[in-house]
Amino acid sequence: MKSKIKIRTKYVPAGIKILYEDRDIIVIEKSSGLLSVKAHYEAEKTAHHLLTNYVRKGNPKSKANLFVVHRLDRDTSGVLIFAKSFAIREKFAEQWESVEKKYLAVVYGHLAEKSGIIESYLAEGEAYKMQSVKRPNEGALARTQYRVIKASKQYSLLELQLLTGKKNQIRVHLSEKGHPIVGDKKYRTDAKGRLALHALSIRFKHPFNNEEMTFETKMPDYFTTFF
């Protein structure tokens, strides 16, 4: 979909590709290793901070702001949306359960069933790690739909759709199923390399005019090295 505002390449920061911009929203592709928003250990090298500078066109006196619509984990690449006003962000929140979010992941091993839904109740445990709990009242329901696209001797490429949006949901579900994501150092102690998880696409209705919009990115070249 063609951007309604000309992309100002002079101000586009490293680690970010701008897919679309209009007066209400900005859609980007975030690189792996870049935080979505600030954390206690990093405030400036984040997609939110860098994009705020972008919309301000390098003018520190500008009052233009961006509002977080959703987040991706630091090591997850892919599609990310920001709103240009609080009102637009709130309209996104109203429809968020119906927004379609698809991911790609490279995991270890071969899944017994080539498609299905992983469902559990998730709660945060030690070291900020999420885990499934047996009692529903102790966690939040998380549902992940998956489909095996291809497989090699040691790995499988999955397309995943978030049916709910809980912290680390995909990473936890695949790890607990016995097929952790390649490079997931949080849920696999011997993991190496970058996290092989990518936010492939997102489909939603524009919060201002209800126009249906879909943004899809390419599979990272890194993923192809496993097949």
Secondary structure, DSSP 8 states (H G I E B T S, - for coil): ---SS---GGG--TTEEEEEE-SSEEEEEE-TT-BSS-BTTBSSSBHHHHHHHHHTTT-TT-----EE-----TT-EEEEEEESSHHHHHHHHHHGGG-EEEEEEEEES--SSSEEEEEEEEEE-GGG-EEEESSGGGSEEEEEEEEEEEE-SSEEEEEEEESS--TTHHHHHHHHTT--BTT-TTT-TT--SS--EEEEEEEEE-TTT--EEEEE----HHHHTT-
